[in-house]
Amino acid sequence: MVRVEPAGIELEVPEGVSVMTAAQTAGWYWPTICKGNAQCNRCFVEVVDGVEHSVEMLPTEREGLERVRWRGEEREGERLACQLRVTGPMTVRKVGVKRLES
């Protein structure tokens, strides 16, 4: 289970599926421009709890963060939701996630 704040959303994230894909599949809008290719950084999240349940960052995600990082240095818990896979409960912070209109 992944909790998304400040919206208070709780998502079931199947093994091998990214947090952003799980949210979109469940009917939530997740900010993105590149549609999950680790290029735009719009899906960026801060892992505020449960970082130990994140699957190791692959080079594609690391390169995406480095290419568009505005702070200049890596911080624990910063991830791209389009690449983030989880193995257990986690809470992330992402402003702009909202229910898709029908």
DRENLUM-334558 format. One record per atom (N, C-alpha, C): residue number from 1; atom name; x, y, z. Coordinates in Angstrom, 3 decimals. Layout:
<r resi="NUM" name="CA" u="X" v="Y" w="Z"/>
...
This chain:
<r resi="1" name="N" u="0.843" v="-1.178" w="0.000"/>
<r resi="1" name="CA" u="0.000" v="0.000" w="0.000"/>
<r resi="1" name="C" u="0.894" v="1.248" w="0.000"/>
<r resi="2" name="N" u="0.574" v="2.175" w="-0.891"/>
<r resi="2" name="CA" u="1.293" v="3.451" w="-0.948"/>
<r resi="2" name="C" u="0.291" v="4.561" w="-0.673"/>
<r resi="3" name="N" u="0.613" v="5.378" w="0.302"/>
<r resi="3" name="CA" u="-0.214" v="6.534" w="0.639"/>
<r resi="3" name="C" u="0.388" v="7.755" w="-0.049"/>
<r resi="4" name="N" u="-0.465" v="8.541" w="-0.721"/>
<r resi="4" name="CA" u="-0.022" v="9.741" w="-1.425"/>
<r resi="4" name="C" u="-0.597" v="10.948" w="-0.690"/>
<r resi="5" name="N" u="0.285" v="11.766" w="-0.166"/>
<r resi="5" name="CA" u="-0.099" v="12.999" w="0.513"/>
<r resi="5" name="C" u="0.242" v="14.185" w="-0.381"/>
<r resi="6" name="N" u="-0.436" v="15.286" w="-0.306"/>
<r resi="6" name="CA" u="-1.435" v="15.652" w="0.689"/>
<r resi="6" name="C" u="-2.853" v="15.190" w="0.355"/>
<r resi="7" name="N" u="-3.036" v="14.472" w="-0.749"/>
<r resi="7" name="CA" u="-4.380" v="14.069" w="-1.170"/>
<r resi="7" name="C" u="-4.994" v="12.984" w="-0.288"/>
<r resi="8" name="N" u="-4.161" v="12.236" w="0.458"/>
<r resi="8" name="CA" u="-4.678" v="11.180" w="1.310"/>
<r resi="8" name="C" u="-5.117" v="9.937" w="0.552"/>
<r resi="9" name="N" u="-4.574" v="9.725" w="-0.625"/>
<r resi="9" name="CA" u="-4.916" v="8.583" w="-1.476"/>
<r resi="9" name="C" u="-4.144" v="7.356" w="-1.001"/>
<r resi="10" name="N" u="-4.797" v="6.204" w="-1.008"/>
<r resi="10" name="CA" u="-4.117" v="4.946" w="-0.728"/>
<r resi="10" name="C" u="-4.210" v="4.066" w="-1.963"/>
<r resi="11" name="N" u="-3.058" v="3.607" w="-2.436"/>
<r resi="11" name="CA" u="-2.975" v="2.825" w="-3.670"/>
<r resi="11" name="C" u="-2.438" v="1.431" w="-3.410"/>
<r resi="12" name="N" u="-3.043" v="0.452" w="-4.035"/>
<r resi="12" name="CA" u="-2.458" v="-0.881" w="-4.109"/>
<r resi="12" name="C" u="-1.483" v="-0.836" w="-5.279"/>
<r resi="13" name="N" u="-0.236" v="-1.175" w="-5.026"/>
<r resi="13" name="CA" u="0.780" v="-1.141" w="-6.079"/>
<r resi="13" name="C" u="1.311" v="-2.564" w="-6.247"/>
<r resi="14" name="N" u="0.881" v="-3.241" w="-7.312"/>
<r resi="14" name="CA" u="1.344" v="-4.614" w="-7.540"/>
<r resi="14" name="C" u="2.855" v="-4.691" w="-7.749"/>
<r resi="15" name="N" u="3.430" v="-5.830" w="-7.435"/>
<r resi="15" name="CA" u="4.859" v="-6.049" w="-7.634"/>
<r resi="15" name="C" u="5.235" v="-5.782" w="-9.089"/>
<r resi="16" name="N" u="6.302" v="-5.017" w="-9.269"/>
<r resi="16" name="CA" u="6.799" v="-4.736" w="-10.605"/>
<r resi="16" name="C" u="6.125" v="-3.579" w="-11.316"/>
<r resi="17" name="N" u="5.132" v="-2.962" w="-10.686"/>
<r resi="17" name="CA" u="4.397" v="-1.847" w="-11.285"/>
<r resi="17" name="C" u="4.838" v="-0.561" w="-10.601"/>
<r resi="18" name="N" u="5.023" v="0.503" w="-11.377"/>
<r resi="18" name="CA" u="5.435" v="1.776" w="-10.788"/>
<r resi="18" name="C" u="4.276" v="2.420" w="-10.019"/>
<r resi="19" name="N" u="4.621" v="3.269" w="-9.083"/>
<r resi="19" name="CA" u="3.616" v="3.995" w="-8.309"/>
<r resi="19" name="C" u="2.733" v="4.818" w="-9.237"/>
<r resi="20" name="N" u="3.322" v="5.508" w="-10.207"/>
<r resi="20" name="CA" u="2.538" v="6.335" w="-11.123"/>
<r resi="20" name="C" u="1.585" v="5.482" w="-11.961"/>
<r resi="21" name="N" u="2.042" v="4.361" w="-12.466"/>
<r resi="21" name="CA" u="1.189" v="3.487" w="-13.272"/>
<r resi="21" name="C" u="0.038" v="2.943" w="-12.434"/>
<r resi="22" name="N" u="0.312" v="2.545" w="-11.193"/>
<r resi="22" name="CA" u="-0.747" v="2.046" w="-10.307"/>
<r resi="22" name="C" u="-1.799" v="3.127" w="-10.072"/>
<r resi="23" name="N" u="-1.360" v="4.365" w="-9.876"/>
<r resi="23" name="CA" u="-2.300" v="5.469" w="-9.659"/>
<r resi="23" name="C" u="-3.152" v="5.704" w="-10.909"/>
<r resi="24" name="N" u="-2.518" v="5.739" w="-12.056"/>
<r resi="24" name="CA" u="-3.256" v="5.969" w="-13.299"/>
<r resi="24" name="C" u="-4.248" v="4.840" w="-13.569"/>
<r resi="25" name="N" u="-3.849" v="3.619" w="-13.316"/>
<r resi="25" name="CA" u="-4.726" v="2.465" w="-13.505"/>
<r resi="25" name="C" u="-5.944" v="2.546" w="-12.591"/>
<r resi="26" name="N" u="-5.748" v="3.111" w="-11.396"/>
<r resi="26" name="CA" u="-6.831" v="3.245" w="-10.421"/>
<r resi="26" name="C" u="-7.692" v="4.488" w="-10.665"/>
<r resi="27" name="N" u="-7.404" v="5.248" w="-11.736"/>
<r resi="27" name="CA" u="-8.233" v="6.399" w="-12.073"/>
<r resi="27" name="C" u="-7.769" v="7.724" w="-11.513"/>
<r resi="28" name="N" u="-6.484" v="7.835" w="-11.195"/>
<r resi="28" name="CA" u="-5.933" v="9.080" w="-10.668"/>
<r resi="28" name="C" u="-5.068" v="9.754" w="-11.713"/>
<r resi="29" name="N" u="-5.150" v="11.085" w="-11.775"/>
<r resi="29" name="CA" u="-4.263" v="11.881" w="-12.611"/>
<r resi="29" name="C" u="-2.945" v="12.035" w="-11.862"/>
<r resi="30" name="N" u="-1.839" v="11.763" w="-12.540"/>
<r resi="30" name="CA" u="-0.510" v="11.965" w="-11.958"/>
<r resi="30" name="C" u="0.254" v="12.884" w="-12.894"/>
<r resi="31" name="N" u="0.754" v="14.036" w="-12.415"/>
<r resi="31" name="CA" u="1.456" v="14.971" w="-13.286"/>
<r resi="31" name="C" u="2.629" v="14.322" w="-14.021"/>
<r resi="32" name="N" u="2.643" v="14.443" w="-15.334"/>
<r resi="32" name="CA" u="3.721" v="13.936" w="-16.171"/>
<r resi="32" name="C" u="3.654" v="14.614" w="-17.532"/>
<r resi="33" name="N" u="4.779" v="14.739" w="-18.164"/>
<r resi="33" name="CA" u="4.850" v="15.228" w="-19.536"/>
<r resi="33" name="C" u="5.350" v="14.099" w="-20.436"/>
<r resi="34" name="N" u="6.339" v="13.339" w="-19.962"/>
<r resi="34" name="CA" u="6.984" v="12.314" w="-20.793"/>
<r resi="34" name="C" u="6.259" v="10.969" w="-20.747"/>
<r resi="35" name="N" u="5.187" v="10.879" w="-19.995"/>
<r resi="35" name="CA" u="4.366" v="9.659" w="-19.923"/>
<r resi="35" name="C" u="5.107" v="8.457" w="-19.350"/>
<r resi="36" name="N" u="6.044" v="8.706" w="-18.421"/>
<r resi="36" name="CA" u="6.700" v="7.600" w="-17.725"/>
<r resi="36" name="C" u="8.031" v="7.165" w="-18.283"/>
<r resi="37" name="N" u="8.713" v="8.038" w="-19.003"/>
<r resi="37" name="CA" u="10.000" v="7.689" w="-19.603"/>
<r resi="37" name="C" u="11.199" v="8.235" w="-18.831"/>
<r resi="38" name="N" u="10.978" v="8.740" w="-17.624"/>
<r resi="38" name="CA" u="12.058" v="9.276" w="-16.771"/>
<r resi="38" name="C" u="12.793" v="10.433" w="-17.440"/>
<r resi="39" name="N" u="12.062" v="11.262" w="-18.175"/>
<r resi="39" name="CA" u="12.675" v="12.368" w="-18.901"/>
<r resi="39" name="C" u="12.292" v="13.748" w="-18.372"/>
<r resi="40" name="N" u="11.099" v="13.896" w="-17.815"/>
<r resi="40" name="CA" u="10.592" v="15.243" w="-17.531"/>
<r resi="40" name="C" u="10.668" v="15.662" w="-16.064"/>
<r resi="41" name="N" u="10.715" v="14.733" w="-15.142"/>
<r resi="41" name="CA" u="10.774" v="14.998" w="-13.702"/>
<r resi="41" name="C" u="9.457" v="15.493" w="-13.109"/>
<r resi="42" name="N" u="8.392" v="15.602" w="-13.886"/>
<r resi="42" name="CA" u="7.104" v="16.081" w="-13.368"/>
<r resi="42" name="C" u="6.492" v="15.104" w="-12.366"/>
<r resi="43" name="N" u="6.830" v="13.829" w="-12.449"/>
<r resi="43" name="CA" u="6.246" v="12.825" w="-11.557"/>
<r resi="43" name="C" u="7.020" v="12.690" w="-10.254"/>
<r resi="44" name="N" u="8.042" v="13.501" w="-10.065"/>
<r resi="44" name="CA" u="8.907" v="13.470" w="-8.888"/>
<r resi="44" name="C" u="8.116" v="13.377" w="-7.586"/>
<r resi="45" name="N" u="8.547" v="12.477" w="-6.692"/>
<r resi="45" name="CA" u="7.948" v="12.370" w="-5.362"/>
<r resi="45" name="C" u="9.035" v="12.432" w="-4.307"/>
<r resi="46" name="N" u="8.619" v="12.779" w="-3.111"/>
<r resi="46" name="CA" u="9.479" v="12.674" w="-1.934"/>
<r resi="46" name="C" u="8.929" v="11.522" w="-1.102"/>
<r resi="47" name="N" u="9.745" v="10.511" w="-0.867"/>
<r resi="47" name="CA" u="9.341" v="9.405" w="-0.010"/>
<r resi="47" name="C" u="9.524" v="9.885" w="1.427"/>
<r resi="48" name="N" u="8.401" v="10.001" w="2.155"/>
<r resi="48" name="CA" u="8.462" v="10.525" w="3.517"/>
<r resi="48" name="C" u="8.439" v="9.424" w="4.574"/>
<r resi="49" name="N" u="8.031" v="8.223" w="4.186"/>
<r resi="49" name="CA" u="8.042" v="7.091" w="5.104"/>
<r resi="49" name="C" u="8.091" v="5.803" w="4.289"/>
<r resi="50" name="N" u="8.884" v="4.859" w="4.738"/>
<r resi="50" name="CA" u="8.950" v="3.573" w="4.065"/>
<r resi="50" name="C" u="9.980" v="3.495" w="2.962"/>
<r resi="51" name="N" u="10.974" v="4.373" w="2.980"/>
<r resi="51" name="CA" u="12.003" v="4.366" w="1.936"/>
<r resi="51" name="C" u="12.673" v="2.995" w="1.831"/>
<r resi="52" name="N" u="12.704" v="2.258" w="2.938"/>
<r resi="52" name="CA" u="13.318" v="0.927" w="2.924"/>
<r resi="52" name="C" u="12.532" v="-0.068" w="2.067"/>
<r resi="53" name="N" u="11.308" v="0.291" w="1.678"/>
<r resi="53" name="CA" u="10.477" v="-0.573" w="0.840"/>
<r resi="53" name="C" u="10.540" v="-0.204" w="-0.641"/>
<r resi="54" name="N" u="11.470" v="0.665" w="-1.005"/>
<r resi="54" name="CA" u="11.594" v="1.026" w="-2.413"/>
<r resi="54" name="C" u="12.606" v="0.104" w="-3.086"/>
<r resi="55" name="N" u="12.285" v="-0.310" w="-4.304"/>
<r resi="55" name="CA" u="13.195" v="-1.118" w="-5.104"/>
<r resi="55" name="C" u="14.337" v="-0.209" w="-5.546"/>
<r resi="56" name="N" u="15.526" v="-0.774" w="-5.620"/>
<r resi="56" name="CA" u="16.717" v="-0.008" w="-5.974"/>
<r resi="56" name="C" u="16.515" v="0.799" w="-7.260"/>
<r resi="57" name="N" u="17.034" v="2.003" w="-7.243"/>
<r resi="57" name="CA" u="16.930" v="2.897" w="-8.390"/>
<r resi="57" name="C" u="17.785" v="2.369" w="-9.538"/>
<r resi="58" name="N" u="17.186" v="2.273" w="-10.706"/>
<r resi="58" name="CA" u="17.918" v="1.839" w="-11.895"/>
<r resi="58" name="C" u="18.587" v="3.039" w="-12.563"/>
<r resi="59" name="N" u="19.583" v="2.796" w="-13.422"/>
<r resi="59" name="CA" u="20.288" v="3.907" w="-14.078"/>
<r resi="59" name="C" u="19.360" v="4.872" w="-14.818"/>
<r resi="60" name="N" u="18.301" v="4.382" w="-15.446"/>
<r resi="60" name="CA" u="17.370" v="5.257" w="-16.173"/>
<r resi="60" name="C" u="16.788" v="6.317" w="-15.246"/>
<r resi="61" name="N" u="16.368" v="5.904" w="-14.055"/>
<r resi="61" name="CA" u="15.789" v="6.852" w="-13.097"/>
<r resi="61" name="C" u="16.858" v="7.804" w="-12.571"/>
<r resi="62" name="N" u="18.014" v="7.273" w="-12.210"/>
<r resi="62" name="CA" u="19.093" v="8.116" w="-11.683"/>
<r resi="62" name="C" u="19.487" v="9.172" w="-12.711"/>
<r resi="63" name="N" u="19.631" v="8.771" w="-13.965"/>
<r resi="63" name="CA" u="19.980" v="9.717" w="-15.030"/>
<r resi="63" name="C" u="18.883" v="10.756" w="-15.221"/>
<r resi="64" name="N" u="17.627" v="10.337" w="-15.137"/>
<r resi="64" name="CA" u="16.513" v="11.276" w="-15.256"/>
<r resi="64" name="C" u="16.530" v="12.316" w="-14.157"/>
<r resi="65" name="N" u="16.787" v="11.880" w="-12.931"/>
<r resi="65" name="CA" u="16.868" v="12.824" w="-11.810"/>
<r resi="65" name="C" u="18.063" v="13.761" w="-11.967"/>
<r resi="66" name="N" u="19.197" v="13.228" w="-12.353"/>
<r resi="66" name="CA" u="20.398" v="14.059" w="-12.510"/>
<r resi="66" name="C" u="20.237" v="15.086" w="-13.619"/>
<r resi="67" name="N" u="19.570" v="14.715" w="-14.682"/>
<r resi="67" name="CA" u="19.401" v="15.599" w="-15.842"/>
<r resi="67" name="C" u="18.555" v="16.823" w="-15.502"/>
<r resi="68" name="N" u="17.602" v="16.649" w="-14.611"/>
<r resi="68" name="CA" u="16.678" v="17.746" w="-14.328"/>
<r resi="68" name="C" u="16.695" v="18.192" w="-12.866"/>
<r resi="69" name="N" u="17.659" v="17.738" w="-12.119"/>
<r resi="69" name="CA" u="17.720" v="18.097" w="-10.692"/>
<r resi="69" name="C" u="17.957" v="19.599" w="-10.546"/>
<r resi="70" name="N" u="17.132" v="20.211" w="-9.748"/>
<r resi="70" name="CA" u="17.256" v="21.656" w="-9.550"/>
<r resi="70" name="C" u="18.036" v="21.997" w="-8.287"/>
<r resi="71" name="N" u="18.239" v="21.035" w="-7.398"/>
<r resi="71" name="CA" u="18.961" v="21.310" w="-6.155"/>
<r resi="71" name="C" u="20.450" v="21.029" w="-6.275"/>
<r resi="72" name="N" u="20.849" v="20.276" w="-7.280"/>
<r resi="72" name="CA" u="22.252" v="20.000" w="-7.483"/>
<r resi="72" name="C" u="22.803" v="18.810" w="-6.726"/>
<r resi="73" name="N" u="22.094" v="18.289" w="-5.744"/>
<r resi="73" name="CA" u="22.599" v="17.143" w="-4.996"/>
<r resi="73" name="C" u="21.485" v="16.143" w="-4.734"/>
<r resi="74" name="N" u="21.860" v="14.884" w="-4.678"/>
<r resi="74" name="CA" u="20.884" v="13.821" w="-4.407"/>
<r resi="74" name="C" u="20.473" v="13.846" w="-2.943"/>
<r resi="75" name="N" u="19.178" v="13.624" w="-2.709"/>
<r resi="75" name="CA" u="18.663" v="13.548" w="-1.339"/>
<r resi="75" name="C" u="17.925" v="12.230" w="-1.185"/>
<r resi="76" name="N" u="18.119" v="11.592" w="-0.032"/>
<r resi="76" name="CA" u="17.429" v="10.335" w="0.224"/>
<r resi="76" name="C" u="15.925" v="10.550" w="0.112"/>
<r resi="77" name="N" u="15.282" v="9.657" w="-0.589"/>
<r resi="77" name="CA" u="13.834" v="9.712" w="-0.704"/>
<r resi="77" name="C" u="13.316" v="10.393" w="-1.944"/>
<r resi="78" name="N" u="14.173" v="11.049" w="-2.727"/>
<r resi="78" name="CA" u="13.673" v="11.648" w="-3.957"/>
<r resi="78" name="C" u="13.667" v="10.577" w="-5.045"/>
<r resi="79" name="N" u="12.523" v="10.418" w="-5.686"/>
<r resi="79" name="CA" u="12.357" v="9.383" w="-6.700"/>
<r resi="79" name="C" u="11.437" v="9.886" w="-7.800"/>
<r resi="80" name="N" u="11.477" v="9.212" w="-8.925"/>
<r resi="80" name="CA" u="10.523" v="9.458" w="-10.005"/>
<r resi="80" name="C" u="9.431" v="8.404" w="-9.878"/>
<r resi="81" name="N" u="8.194" v="8.826" w="-9.707"/>
<r resi="81" name="CA" u="7.082" v="7.893" w="-9.511"/>
<r resi="81" name="C" u="6.875" v="6.983" w="-10.706"/>
<r resi="82" name="N" u="7.292" v="7.425" w="-11.898"/>
<r resi="82" name="CA" u="7.146" v="6.590" w="-13.088"/>
<r resi="82" name="C" u="8.098" v="5.398" w="-13.071"/>
<r resi="83" name="N" u="9.098" v="5.444" w="-12.210"/>
<r resi="83" name="CA" u="10.085" v="4.374" w="-12.110"/>
<r resi="83" name="C" u="10.057" v="3.671" w="-10.758"/>
<r resi="84" name="N" u="9.462" v="4.292" w="-9.760"/>
<r resi="84" name="CA" u="9.478" v="3.777" w="-8.386"/>
<r resi="84" name="C" u="8.608" v="2.539" w="-8.223"/>
<r resi="85" name="N" u="9.253" v="1.433" w="-7.854"/>
<r resi="85" name="CA" u="8.555" v="0.196" w="-7.503"/>
<r resi="85" name="C" u="8.746" v="-0.033" w="-6.013"/>
<r resi="86" name="N" u="7.766" v="-0.667" w="-5.372"/>
<r resi="86" name="CA" u="7.812" v="-0.827" w="-3.922"/>
<r resi="86" name="C" u="7.641" v="-2.292" w="-3.523"/>
<r resi="87" name="N" u="8.129" v="-2.601" w="-2.318"/>
<r resi="87" name="CA" u="8.002" v="-3.954" w="-1.777"/>
<r resi="87" name="C" u="7.187" v="-3.986" w="-0.496"/>
<r resi="88" name="N" u="6.729" v="-2.832" w="-0.045"/>
<r resi="88" name="CA" u="5.965" v="-2.750" w="1.194"/>
<r resi="88" name="C" u="5.347" v="-1.374" w="1.351"/>
<r resi="89" name="N" u="4.772" v="-1.113" w="2.523"/>
<r resi="89" name="CA" u="4.078" v="0.158" w="2.738"/>
<r resi="89" name="C" u="5.010" v="1.362" w="2.628"/>
<r resi="90" name="N" u="4.453" v="2.431" w="2.082"/>
<r resi="90" name="CA" u="5.230" v="3.643" w="1.859"/>
<r resi="90" name="C" u="4.283" v="4.841" w="1.840"/>
<r resi="91" name="N" u="4.802" v="5.994" w="2.222"/>
<r resi="91" name="CA" u="4.087" v="7.260" w="2.075"/>
<r resi="91" name="C" u="4.954" v="8.185" w="1.239"/>
<r resi="92" name="N" u="4.343" v="8.770" w="0.213"/>
<r resi="92" name="CA" u="5.049" v="9.725" w="-0.642"/>
<r resi="92" name="C" u="4.292" v="11.046" w="-0.633"/>
<r resi="93" name="N" u="5.010" v="12.102" w="-0.938"/>
<r resi="93" name="CA" u="4.396" v="13.421" w="-1.070"/>
<r resi="93" name="C" u="4.474" v="13.828" w="-2.533"/>
<r resi="94" name="N" u="3.289" v="14.120" w="-3.099"/>
<r resi="94" name="CA" u="3.198" v="14.594" w="-4.484"/>
<r resi="94" name="C" u="1.978" v="15.481" w="-4.624"/>
<r resi="95" name="N" u="2.196" v="16.753" w="-4.821"/>
<r resi="95" name="CA" u="1.119" v="17.708" w="-5.043"/>
<r resi="95" name="C" u="0.631" v="17.543" w="-6.484"/>
<r resi="96" name="N" u="-0.670" v="17.646" w="-6.695"/>
<r resi="96" name="CA" u="-1.240" v="17.623" w="-8.033"/>
<r resi="96" name="C" u="-1.906" v="16.327" w="-8.422"/>
<r resi="97" name="N" u="-1.818" v="15.294" w="-7.572"/>
<r resi="97" name="CA" u="-2.493" v="14.032" w="-7.867"/>
<r resi="97" name="C" u="-3.973" v="14.220" w="-7.520"/>
<r resi="98" name="N" u="-4.855" v="13.874" w="-8.479"/>
<r resi="98" name="CA" u="-6.278" v="14.053" w="-8.245"/>
<r resi="98" name="C" u="-7.070" v="13.030" w="-9.058"/>
<r resi="99" name="N" u="-8.301" v="12.818" w="-8.671"/>
<r resi="99" name="CA" u="-9.189" v="11.862" w="-9.341"/>
<r resi="99" name="C" u="-9.451" v="12.358" w="-10.760"/>
<r resi="100" name="N" u="-9.355" v="11.454" w="-11.734"/>
<r resi="100" name="CA" u="-9.698" v="11.809" w="-13.112"/>
<r resi="100" name="C" u="-11.196" v="12.038" w="-13.233"/>
<r resi="101" name="N" u="-11.557" v="13.015" w="-14.006"/>
<r resi="101" name="CA" u="-12.975" v="13.295" w="-14.253"/>
<r resi="101" name="C" u="-13.523" v="12.245" w="-15.221"/>
<r resi="102" name="N" u="-14.759" v="11.812" w="-15.016"/>
<r resi="102" name="CA" u="-15.358" v="10.811" w="-15.919"/>
<r resi="102" name="C" u="-16.019" v="11.477" w="-17.089"/>
